[in-house]
Amino acid sequence: MELKLIVESILFSAQQPLSAKELRALLTAAADLDESGEASECRDVKESKLEGVLEQLVLEHQQSDRSYVLACVAGAWQFVARPEYAPWIRALVGQKPKPPRLSQPALETLAIIAYRQPITRAEIEQVRGVNVDGVMQTLLERGLVEQTGRAEVVGRPMTYGTTVLFLEYFGLASLEQLPAGEELRRLPVERPPALLTTEPGLATTPPEQLTLAEAVSSTAAEPASAQAPSSKAEPELPQPDSP
């Protein structure tokens, strides 16, 4: 049986989007469960081949001018109705309340994170020029942004990046589909200095030891004339004439 038709039947019957990895797992499971052995020919299909089949299905459904298309959103595939049929689909499934729209500051902050991730809150504020605490809280609560780790700089601030829900919200298959943002990527952002250590590979030196070490190093580097007080007397200012 043709692999393309098998994949199409799975996606048509699926209740949720499926990635190429999940499709491959389903084909393997089908081969294990099928006693007739008919499904065994799809046991070892590679993800790269599945992705090629999916792209072929996308093209075929676009050319057939049907009311639905095969779409990839956030790395997962599903059949979706074309936007022009939304009034009838909405009547079928009911009108769902829409989440509140993102404000302009939230969209600006989200764009900075999307193009510059992973990025710290301080770096976002450098680009925007304003405090972003309230906006960041909104984006975190909406699930569009998440914590991704800590930056390797003094203070180890938290870094942020976009989520899978961000891709679904904007209908993107991956971050590579973001519009060109070279100007945003080129905006300079000053990072704090990297963590200081006594020797490469060792743990971070406590601040008080760093201060002491810097003071000793600075004193040792000064010339003797700079360390010892001068023996010359300070020049005396001329005294005013006696009346």
Protein Blocks (a to p, Z undefined) as FASTA:
>chain_A
ZZklmmmmmmmmpcbdcdfklmmmmmmmmmmmmmnlmmmmmmmpcfklmmmmmmmmmmmm
mmnopabdcddeehiacddddfklmmmmmmmnopadddddddfklmmmmmmmmmmpccdf
klmmmmnopafklmmmmmmmnopaccfbdcdbehiaadddddfklmmmnopablklpccf
klmmmpccddddddddfbghiacddfklmmmmmmmmmmmmpcfklmpccfbdcddddddd
dZZ
